[in-house]
Amino acid sequence: MAQDDTRTHEADLPENGDRTVEYDGPAGGWGSLQGIARIFGKEWNTPTVIETLMRQNKPKGFMCVSCSWAKPADYHTFEFCENGAKATLWELTTARCTPEFFADHTVTELRSWADHDLEMQGRLTDPLRYDPATDRYVPCGWDEAFQAIGEHLSALDPKSVIFYASGRASLETSYLYALLARLYGNNNLPDSSNMCHETTSVALKKTIGVGVGTVVFDDLAKCDAMFFFGQNTGSNSPRFLHPLQDAAKRGVPIVTFNPVRERGLESFVNPQSPTEMLTGRETPISSQYHQVKAGGDIAVLIGMCKHVFAKDDEAKLQGKRVLDVAFIEAHTSGLDAFEAKVRATSWQQIEAESGLSRAAIEAAAQVYVEADRVIGIYGMGLTQHVHGFDNVAMLLNLLLLKGNIGRDGTGISPVRGHSNVQGQRTVGISEKPELVPLDKMAEQFGFTPPRDKGMNTVEACHGLLESKVKAFIGLGGNFVRAIPDQEVLEKAWTRMQLTVQIATKLNRSHLVNGKVAYLLPCLGRTEQDVQASGPQAVTMEDTFSCIQGSIGLRQPASANLKSELAIVAGIAKATLPSNPKVRWDEWVADYGMVRDLIEESYPDMFHDFNGRMFTPGGFYKGNAARERIWKTESGKAEFTTPDRLSSLGFDDAPGRYRLMTLRSNDQFNTTIYGMSDRLRGIEGRRDVLLINPDEMAKAGLSDGQMVWLETDAADGVHREVGPLKVTPFRLPDGCLAGYYPELNPLIPLSHHDKESKTPANKSVPVRIRA
């Protein structure tokens, strides 16, 4: 029986003797198996489930519905992690949310239920229509639903309708969904990327000419050093721990910057290893771990670059160089202005903004100086800030100094958190028409595509508040729960004429409806999708830009489910005029025809799509920057010069804190599997406020005290969440943390990255009210 590894942490404690909540065990190991069993009980080890999990993330199997980590050709026996298993079991549950459930509960009543309790009702089984007279969802036929949706959409101005997509839909469905929106007449195609990695798409597009990372899976085995910024591998992409463990064992330095000490980047026991499981032998992961202040990454990176320039100065005296001068001269632009900024920035400023000492930053930078091949890895700890663009661009600056873009074992690697969120953008789900081959699609489908920019997530929310948005179609996700300013926007939501939600399970977004509302249940990725031509396969893109096929294995949860692609086609046929080049019925009958369309639209990336879709490890769609082809305005990779050292977007003030929102170990995005955050040592509740003991003492707070958080944005709107239990936790001074999405009401809609409009969830100005 494994011991309970949740305990207080006694190192580096203040004199007042307070203890912080801590998990001293490793990521992985027996704790991950216990985490699965605790939530799913007997369901998790039935023969059906075991057989399904054995096919997860393998050739001719199904691709995980959780994160977008690689599906390597050389796969393990068990190619799934704790969270991947939870996501699969969440979909395979035997619980059913039937029309009888909705007959017993009004929508108003269900709004008071917790997110976890809503989703634990199980799989939706039948299409439903909201009946305002009884305040209940009632069953309806598919044809009835499609006809009514089509009639309402036909009566609306196309510019007033939003077509939102979460990151789960396949490439085939995503392509047709985007086509539906454009045939209808708009580019209003926000997606979940707008809430997390849109900053990546904007920053990398401007600096190196591509909107995605340049690293491929094999680079992880060829690098000499890795630098992590704001990414929680242990909970958000646990299969990443396997190549990290391999790297650590071969002596590769892994340097981490994160305000929170995440266990997955500290220590790991490999569940694939019987020896490690039996002995509990842990592998230390990070060779250096620096708890930077939230919003302090620009300062850290300027400090690292300052050290690199200093070491280059020393090398010059010996006739050598640290900088890759040949690369910089041939492939980059803007170094002089950037170097002048770095040299003019004092260490005093850097230390004050980062919360780290000069010695710590120089120790990290020296690893960079000595390494030949470096990978920079990051998550939403860089992207979700008011100046997140500068965070990402600064990491790119550091990599460019030594030519760490476009060589094996090098590159910049944003870790995407949702299964196909990157792929959706690849095949046309974008509010930016310049990213889509509209001329080609006009020829393919015989129509004039709209050329005006559509609404992203933040703009769609503003449209709701201004009553400009009249209808919302949701292809998966939990939009109402995921967005900032939840309480304000929920009130505006009900003014819409039409809301349509395509989903597998019930969530809060389905309970905040327009005047007409439909809830349409779809097949999950684990389930067989049989159409007129026989069983169908779908594809998705991973975080390394590789495309993989996926085949569902299980019987559908209900005979009355349709595939996402069939639902999109049903809405389209009921809404759009007839077009001989648009053959919805044929495409639903054979998804291979949709892949042919994708190949025709994007021939460079998807040539021989049907022939390559089951390539072991996926087929690589290509990346110009990896080939050192820079599709930027200058034709070169761009050094950018930040005009600030903080990414906060607000100043520090007495009583003002920097709030970070976090996901727990029992969570995937807005889906709450359970009430444990094992890897942080927090059990049984989510209404917590994490704060370090010194800050508790300064504020006169005590462990377990219940408090409220109030937004300190000076915009005239009062926002508060509480009560929250004060919980001592190792965080930098001035920083607080709590759970997403419960703390989203504290985030003003205006609080977002200046360039990409990604909500700034990782640095929200708040005050504590006792």
N, C-alpha and C positions, 0 to 999 in steps of 0.2 A: 504494500500500500504506500503510495507516494505521500510524503509529508506535505503539510500546508506551508508553502513558501512565502505567504504573506506575513510580514512582520515589520516592525519599526526599523528605521535606518538610523544608526548611531554615529556615523562619521560626519564630521564637519557640522556639528550641531551648535546652535547658539548657547550662550551661558544660561538662558532661562530653562534649559533642560527639556524643551518640547521635543517630541519625537515626530518624524514624518512618516506618513503611510508609504509603504515600500513593498515591492515584490523582489525577493532576493534570488528566486529561482531563474533558470534560463528560459529563453523562448524555446518553443518546440517541446520535446520530451513528453513525459507522461501527462503533464499539465494540459497539452493540446488535446490528447485523447479524452481526458476527463472533461474538458470543456465541451467537446462534442456530445459526449454521453449525458452530461448534466442537462443540456437543453433538449435533446431529442429522445432521451430515454431509450426504450426498447426499439424504436424505429430505426435507429442509426446502424444497428448490426444485423438487420434481417438479410436473407439471401439476395433479395431484389436490390436492396440498397448497396450491398457489398459489390454485387456484379456491376452496378452502375458506376460506383466510384472507381472500380478497376479499369473502366473505359474512359475515365475523365482525363482530358488533355492528352490523348494519345491518337495516333493516326487511325482513321475510320471510327473514332469514338466521338464524344461530344466535347465541346470546348466550355470551360468553366464560365458560369454566369457572373462570377465575382470579378476579380481584378483582371488586368490585361497583360499579366506576365507572360513570358514566352512559353511556348509549348515545344520543348527541344526535341530534335530527332532522336537523340540518345537519352531516352526517358527512363525514369525510375520505375520500380514496380508499383509504387503508390505515387502517382504524379498529381497529388492534390495536397493542400495544406489545411489547417484547421478551419480557416475562414472559407476556403473553397468548399470543404465538406459541408459546412453549415449552410452555405448558399444552395448547394445541391439538395440537402435534406429539407431545407425550407421549401423548395419547389416540389419535392417528392412526398410531402406530408400526406397522411391519410385523412386529415381533417378537411371538411368541405364547407364552404360558405354558400349555402343554397338560397333559393328564393324564400324558403320557409324561415330562414334566419332573419331576413329583412321584413317579413311579415310580423315578426315578434318584436322588432326594434325600430323606432323612428330614427330618422337621420339626426334630428336634434339630440336625441339620447346618445347616439353613437359618437357625436362630437365630443362628449365628455370622457370617452374611453381613452386610455393610454395607447400610444402608437403600437407598442408591443402586443397589447390585447386585441387590437383590430386585426393585425396580420396573423395572429395565432388562430383566427377563426378558420383558416385554411384556404384552399383554392376556390376561387370563384367558378361557378359551374354553368351559369346561364346569362344571356344578355338581359340587361335591366334598364328600365326607364324610371326616372324620378317622377313621382306623383306628388305635386305640391299640396293637393287637397288632403292627402293622408300623411304627408311628410314621410313617405316610405318609398323605397325602391320596389318596383313591381316587375314581374317577368314580361318580356316582349319577344317577338320573333325577330330573327336577323333581318329579314326583308323589311319588316316594319321599321326597325331601327335605321337601316340604311336609307330608306325612302324619306323618313322624317329628317334625318341629318342633312341629306341632299337638298331637301326643300328649304331648310333654314339657311344653309350655306349659299344657295342660289339667290336668296333674297338679300344677302348682305353685300356690302362693299368689300371686295377681296382684300383691300388694304387693312381692314379692321379685324382680320382673322389671324390667329397665331397657330402655327403648326410646330409644337414642341416635341423634342425627342430626347429620351434618356439614353444612356450609353449601352443598352442591352440589345437593341434591334440589330439584326444581321445586316450585312452589306446589301443583300438583295432587297430586303424590306426598306432600308434607308434610302437606297437609290430611287425606288418607286414612290416613297413618301415625299422626297424632295421634288420628284417629277410632278406629283399631285399638286403640291403647293404652287409650283410655277405654272402649270397648266391652268390652275385656278386663278392665278394672277398676282402672286406676291413672292417675296423672298423672306417672309417672316418665319425663319427657321432657326429659332434659338435652340440650343441643346445644353446638356449638362456640362459640356466643356466650358460654356460661358461662366459657370459658377466655380470652376477650379483651375483649368489649364489654358484658358483663353490668353492669359498673360504670356504663356509660353509661345502660343501661336503668333502673337503680335511681336514679341521681342526677338524671337529667333528669325522670323520672316524678315524683319528690318535689318538684323545684324549679319546673318549668314545666308538669307534668301530662301530658307525652308522653315515651315512652321512646326516641325517635329524634331526629335532628337536625332543625333548622327550615329549613335552607338548601335551595334548589333550584338546579339547574344555572345558570339565567339570572342568579342573584344574583352569580355570580363575575365577570360582565362589568359589574356595576353598583356594586361596592363601591369604597371609597376607601382601604382598608387591609386587610391580612390578617395574622393572627397565628397562627403554627404552634407547636404544642407536641407533642413526642414522636411525630412521624409521619415515616416515611421514604418520601417520594413516589417517589424514583428507582427503588427496588426493589419497593415494595409496590403502587403505583398509578401507573405511569409515564404513563398517558394524561392524568393530572391536570397533567402538565407543559405541555401545550398551552395551557389557559386561564391557567396561571401565567405562561407566557411572554408571552401577550397582555397580562396585567395589568402585568407588569414593563415592557413596551414602552410602555404608556400612562402610566407613572410612578406606578403604585400601589405604595406601600411594602409589602414583605413582610418581616415580622420573625419570625425563627425562634429558638425555644428548644429545644435538644436537646443532651444530653451528647455525642453523636457528630456530627461534621461529615459530613453525608450529601450526596453530590455532586449529587443531584437537586435539592436546595434551594440549591445554590450556582451551578451553571452548566448550561446545556442547549443542545444543538444539535438542531434539529427534523428528524427523518428525513423528514418530509413536504415539506421545503423543499429543492429541488435546489441553490439558491444556498448555503444554509448547509452542506449536505453537501459541496459542491465546495470551498467556501472555508474550512470549519471555523469559521465565525463563530459565536461563542458568545453566548448571552444570560445575563448575570448574573441570578439569581433573587432571592435574599434581599438586601435592602438593609441589614439588620442580622442577624448570626448570633451568638447567645449560648450558650456551652457551659455550661449550668446543671449543677450536680451532680445525679446520680441521686437523686430524692427531694426536690429543692429547689424544685419548681414552686409549692407553696403560698406559700413565702417570696417568690418572684419576683412572683406575682400580688398578694400583699398589698403589696409594694413599689410595683407599678404603681398599685394603687388609692390608696395613700398619696400618690403624686404627683398623681393626678387630684383628690383632695380638696384638696391644697395649691393647685393651679391654680384650683379652684373658689373657694377662699377669696380668691385674688387677683382673680378675675373679679367677685366680689360687690362689691368696693370700687369697681368701675367700673359697677355696676348691671347686670352680666351674669351668666351662669351657664355653667359647663362641664357640670354634671349636667343631665340631661333631667328637670327637676323635675315637669313635667306628667305625663310617663310614670310616674315613680316614685310620685307621689301617687295616680294612677288605677289603676295596674296591679301594684304591688309591696307586699310586706310584709317587715318585718324589717330595714330599712336602719339604724335607729338603733343597734341592738346591733352590727351589722357595722361601721358607721363608727367606733364607740367602740373596737372591737378594733383596727382598722387604725391609728387615730391613736395608740393606746397602744403599738403595736409599734415598737421602735426600729430605726433603720437598721443599727445594729451587729448586732442579731439577724438581720435580713434578709440582710445580707451574709454572715454566718457560715453560715447554713443553705443559702443559694442557691449560694455560691461565686462570686457575681458582685458587681461594685462597684455602689455607689449610682449612680454616673454612668451605667453601662451600663443599669441598670434604668430610670432616669429618661429616658434617651434613647429607650428603647422606649416608655415610657408617654407621652412627648410626642407620638409618632406617633399614639397613640390619642386624645389630647386634641384634636389638630388635625383628625382625620378625622371626617367626618359619618357615613359608613356603613362599618361594620366587621364582618368575619367572623372568628370564632375557630374554628380547625381543629385537630384533635388525633387522636392514635392511641393505641396501647397504652402509649406512654411516659407517659401520664396514668392509664390505667385499671388497669395491672397493678402496683399498689402496695398495701401494707397499708391505707393511707389514700387509696386512689385516688378514693373518693367525694368527699373534700375537694378533690382536684385538679380534678375535673370541676366541682364546685359553685363553686369559686373562679373558674374561667374564666367560668362563667355570671354570677357576681357582677360581674365586670369589664364584661361586655356589658350588663348591666342598668343600670349607672350612667348610660349615655348612650342608653338606649332602643334598643339594637342587637339586639332580638328583635322580629320581627313587622313589619319594614319591608323593602321591596325592597333588595337589596344588603347585607343584614345577616343575622346569625344565628349559631348554633352548629352546627358541622359535624363530627361524628365520622366518620372515614373507615373504613368497614367493609372488612375484608380478604378476605372470602370471598363468592363469587358471589351466593348467595341466603340468606345467614345472617340478614339482616334480614327477608326475606320469610317464612322459616319461622316466625318468631315471630308475624308478622302473621296467619297462618292457623292458629294453634293449637298449634304445638310449643312448649310452655311447661310448666314444673313448677308454675306459679302459676295455680291455677284461676280466680282473680279476673280474669285477663287474657283469659279465653276466654268466649264467649257460651254457657255451658252450658245455660241455660234454653231458648234457641233450638234448640240441638242435641238436647236431650232431646225436643223436639217434632218435629224433623225425622226423627229415627231411632228414636223409640219406646223409649227406654231411660232409666235413671237414672244420669247421669254421676257418677263419684266427685268428691267436693267437698274431700277432704283434699289438702294440699300434697304434691306429689311430690318426688322427689330431683333436685337439680341435680348437676353434675359432682363437686364436692367431696363432697357427701353420698353420692353413689353409690359413690365410692371408700371412704369410711368404712364404707358398708354391705358392701363387699367384705371389708375387713379384719375386720369383725365377723361375717362369714359370714351376714349377713342377705340379701345379694343372691345369688340362685340362678341367674339367667339374664341374658344380655346379648344384645340384638339391635342390631346396628350398621348403620345406613343410611349407608354410606360412612364415610370418615374413617380415622384411624389412632389410635384412642383410647388404646391402651396406650402408644404412643410419645409422645403429646402431653401426658399428665398429669404432675403432680409425683410425686416419690417413686417413680420407675419401678421400681426394683429391689424395693422392698418390695411394691408392688402386683402385680407380675408373679407373685410367689409366691402371693399370695392368689387371683389370677385362676383358677388351675387347680383351685380347690376348687368352682367353679361347676358346676351340673348341665348347663347348656346355653350354648353361645355360637354365634351366627349372625352372619356378616359378609357384607354386600352390597357388592360392590366391582367395580372395573374392572381393577385391578392388584394384585399381591401386595405386602403390606407386613408389618411386624413384628407388628401386632395379630393377623394371621391365623395366627401361629405360636405364640401363647400361648393355649391352648384350654381350654375346660371339658371335663368328662368326655365330653360329646357335642358335636361341633362340625361346622358346615356353612359352606362358603365358596360363595357364590352370585354368579355373574358377571352383570353388568348391562350394558345399552347405555350408551354415552357420549352426551353431549349433541350431539356432532357427527354422530351416526349416525341413519339413518332409523328411525323407530319406526312400524311398520305394524301396526295392529290390525284387528279385524273390520270396522270402519266405514271403514277406509282409513288413509292417513298421518295421524299425530297431531302436534300442536304442544303445547308446554308454555310456562309463563310463570315469570318470576322478578321480584324487586323489587331495584332498585339502591339505592345509599347515599342517594339523594335522594328516596326514597319513590315512585319511578315504576315502573310495571309494564310489562314488555315480553314479547312473544311470541318464541318460539324454535322453529325447525324444523331438524331434523337433515338432513344432506345426503348423507352417505357410507354405503356399504354396511356393515353391522355386521361387526365383527371376527370373529364366528363365527355360524353359523346357530343355535347352541344358546344364545344370549343371550336374556334377557328384559328388558323395561323395568323400572325401579325400581318403577313403579306396579303392574305386573303381579306382581312378586315380593311386594310388600306385600299385594296382594289374595290371592295364593296362600297366604300364611301365615295371613291372616285367615280365609279360607274353611275351612282345616283346623283352626283353633283355636276359632272362635266358634260358638255355636248359630245356627240359622237365624233370620232376622229379615226379614219381608217388606219393611221399609223400607230394608234395607241390601242393595243390589244390586251386589255386587262385579263380577260378569261383565259387566253392562251398563256399568259405569263404566270397566272396562278396555277394552271395545270402543269407547268414545267418550269421550275426555277432556273434550269440551265439556260433557258431563253433570256432570262433577266441577266444572267452573267454574260451572255453574248452582248447584250445592250451596254453593260458596264465596260466591256472590252472595247466596244465601238466608241464610247465616249472618252475613254482613258486608255488608248492603245499602248502607250509607253509603259504604263504600270501593270496593265492587266492582259497583256498578250497571252494567248492560249490559256485563258482563265479556267475554263472547264477542264482542260488537260492537266493543269498544275495544282488544282485546289487541294489535293491530298498529298502533296509533296511532304515527306517527313520533315518536321520542323517548320513547315510553311515555306512559301516562296517570297522572296524579298522584292518589294515594289520599287526599290531604288531610292537614292537620296543624293541630290546634286552636291550638297555641301560635303558629303562624305568623299566625293570625288574631287573636291576642291574646285567646284564650279559654283561661283557665287552669284545667285540671281538677285542681287541687290541693285540699288540705284547707281552705285559706283562701279559695280562689277567686281567688287572685292569684299572680303569680310571686314565689318566695320567695328573699330574700337569706338565706344561711346563714352562720353565724359559726363558723369553725374554731377548735378549742381547741389547735392545734399549728401549727408552721411547717414540719414535715417530714412527708412521707408514708411514711417508711421503716418504722416499726413496730419499730425497734430503735435503740439508741444507738451512736454511734461509740466505738471502743475501740482501744488500740494493737494493731496487727497485723490489725485487722478491716477488710475492704473491702466496698464495695457492688458486687455483681455484676449486670450486665445481660445478658440473653440476647438474641441478635440472629438475624435471618434473613440469609442471603447473597444475592447477586445471582443465583445459580444455584439458587434454592430457592423453593418456595411451600408455606408451612406445613411439614408434615413431609416433603413430597416434595422430594428432592434430585436436581436435574437434572444437576448436574456439580460439579466441585471448584474452581470459580473464584468469587471474590468481587471481580470486576473493579472495582467502584465504590469498594472500600476498598483495592485494591492487594494483595489476598491471593490467592495462586494455589496450587493443587495439594494443599491439605489443609484440614481442618476442625478438627483437634486443636490449636487455638491459644488462647493467653491474651493478650488485648490489654491493655496497661498503658502509662502514659506514662513517658518516660525518667526523670523525677525520682523517681517511685515505684519504678522499677527500681533506681535507685541507692540509695535509702533501704533497700530490702529486700535489697540485695546480690545482685541478679539480673543476668544478662547476656543479651543478645540470642541467641535460639536455645536457651537452657537449657530442659531438660524439668523440669516441676514438676507437683505435684498440687494440686487445690483441695479444701478440706474445709469443709463447712457449719459455721457458727459460730452455731447457733441455741439452744444450751443446753437441748435437749429430751431429752438422753440417748441420741439415735440417732446413730451414726456414719455420715456420708455423705461419699463422696469420688469424684472423677473425675480421671483422668489416665492417662498423662502428657500434659501440654499444653505446646506450644512457646511460650516467652515471646516476645512480638512487640511491639516498641515502636510505640505508636499514640497519636494525639492524643486524650486523654481528660482530664476533670477530675481533680484530685488525689483520691485515695481511691476511685476508681472502676476497675472491671475490666469486661471484656466478653468473651464467647465465644458459641459457636453453640448455638442451639436446634435440635433437641431433645436434642443430645448432653449438655448440662449440666442437663437436667431432674432427674436423680437427686439433685442438690444442693438442690432446692427442697422443703422440708417440706410435707406436705399441709396443715398448719395455717397455712402462710405465705400468707395471702390477704387480699383486701380485706375489711374488717370488715363492710361492709354487703351486698355482693353475692357474696362468696366467690370472686371472680375470683382465680386464682393470681397471686402478686406476683412475676412473672418479671423485672421491671425493677429490683428492688432486693433482692438476696438476700445475707444476711450470710455472708461466707466468709473463710477464711484460706488463705494460700499455704504449702504444704509443699515445700521444695526437695528 
